[in-house]
């Protein structure tokens, strides 16, 4: 059973890396298999298709990466907004050349495939929910005034994603930070 898990992990990571580099449509199954050092039979034992593999990448890699980056907000007990801003301002966690993997996939796959759209939307909503939960706690702690945290979380996630694509277009983190600094002003005004 351990080999199955190791094979699956290698396939998930290789698919993530290849698709992040080349896009879903620009990545062939042979490139994934080569990078993972897995044969086609082993892959088909785990997944029926490249699409099924990619759906698993969305759930197990993309969603996990969002969790790693932002879920710490759910465990802190004070200074929620400061911690949120600290996480968002940590540019070492972003790639301003390739952009955001979630954003890239939404742009490439959501318009043309309902299953991809649904899987990607679930991850995006998960991201929003982490932010909403943190904002609810910030209100409870009186760090910010009462507001519609669902709408504010949508705004914050959209702004982060927009800031990332703004930086990607110029491949310059300075443009990302300009947008995030404006977000900070808005949050501090609450």
Secondary structure, 3 states (H helix, E strand, C coil): CHHHHHHHHHHHHHHHHHHHHHCCCCCCHHHHHHHHCCCHHHHHHHCCCHHHHHHHHHHHHHHHHHHHHHHHHHCCCCCHHHHHHHHHHCHHHCCCCCCCHHHHHHHHHCCCCHHHHHHHHHHHHHHHHHHHHHHHHHHHCCCCCCCCHHHHHHHHHHHHHHHHHHHHHHCCHHHHHHHHHHHHHHHHCC
